[in-house]
Amino acid sequence: MPLPSDDALHAALARVNDPEIKKPITELGMLEAVDVADDGHVQVTVLLTVPGCPLKETITRDVTAAVSEVEHVTGVDVRLGVMTEEQRGALRDQLRGGQAEREIPFARPDSLTTVYAVASGKGGVGKSSVTVNLAVALAEEGLRVGVVDADIYGFSVPRMMGITQAPTQVDDMILPPVAEPSGVKVISIGMFVPGNQPVVWRGPMLHRAMQQFLADVYWGDLDVLLLDLPPGTGDIAITVAQLLPSSELLVVTTPQQAAAEVAERAGAIALQTHQRLAGVIENMSWLELPDGSRSELFGSGGGQAVADSLSRSIGAQVPLLGQVPLDVALREGGDHGTPVVAAQNGAADTPAATALRGVARQLARRGRGLAGRKLGITPTARASS
């Protein structure tokens, strides 16, 4: 009987991505062997990056499905091994692309990743909800997105993104969990803390944690990185400005005057850190009633007031990017780990989801600039006539 060809099998396996790194297993050195028996049964040996890889069942399933589609394959057996220390080192070097260890890729002059630090003056304004929903909405716009849960004391992003698995560590490199189906990569101190244990750290530890999240985590080629900052203008806000000088601030407030005044202070830090203010997002703007009218529970005008005040302070236009109404579906989505903007969420067309997707579209339209990008062009002398 005819047997499946080696070329067809390797072509099929080249379509299988490692679920954490998001690159083909054939490129990562994870494919050790492909053996075909006389009856067309195929045995594939895949090397995991570490013992006990949390997504080994996903790899097994994807390899089995890909090989089963090849003509003349009668059965598939997937065997899992583990990379040697040398193989892991080679993988780590490959992923870093020759960059120096502990270098923050987003701080490089030629980085094309847009970094947004989502800030608020005080807690309770829905900053984390805005962050995770913007991340998913940007991903559904076709962008590659990552989220750093920089609120070390009040981490909540893993729950809101529906992530339960721990990061995988390859030597000194951390592979961040990926929220499915959006494909958003996420890192949070909550992934390293057992149970609901509090984090009790002073300033230097906070700085070190942020440095590790940015330098030791393998983010790949992101279009957008969102950082969910803690409320206020403390250690983390200063650290982000130092480590990511080209990051831009998104200020979240509610309509009430008391919250708006505090939000202005959070945005005004840009004057001292020399960060760009990308805009203001007003959350909890109103409650839509069954008769179509609006109840402005927290007053009105706070978001526009913050945008106008910051515009005057920095001497440049700071837009009000959107107003997000109160929405039970937004809260439920966060509790259940299915952000309200997600296409698979039954509440994806609610007022809050529509407003958040509108903000995401404005940010997505900015695209990736060419500033600092190496174009690989070498000047040559003009030939004489």
Salt bridges, closest charged atoms under 4 A:
ASP62 OD1 - ARG61 NE 3.67
GLU71 OE2 - HIS72 NE2 3.61
ASP77 OD2 - ARG79 NE 3.45
ASP93 OD1 - ARG92 NE 3.67
GLU101 OE2 - ARG96 NH1 3.79
GLU103 OE2 - ARG108 NH1 3.27
ASP110 OD1 - ARG108 NE 3.21
ASP171 OD1 - ARG88 NE 3.66
ASP171 OD2 - ARG92 NH1 3.10
ASP172 OD1 - ARG96 NH2 3.55
GLU180 OE2 - LYS22 NZ 2.86
ASP216 OD1 - ARG102 NH1 3.07
ASP221 OD2 - ARG144 NH1 3.48
ASP221 OD1 - ARG368 NH2 2.94
ASP223 OD2 - ARG144 NE 3.28
ASP223 OD1 - ARG368 NH1 2.82
ASP228 OD1 - LYS127 NZ 2.85
GLU248 OE1 - ARG276 NH1 2.69
GLU248 OE1 - ARG366 NH1 2.79
ASP335 OD2 - ARG331 NH1 2.99
ASP349 OD1 - ARG357 NH2 3.46
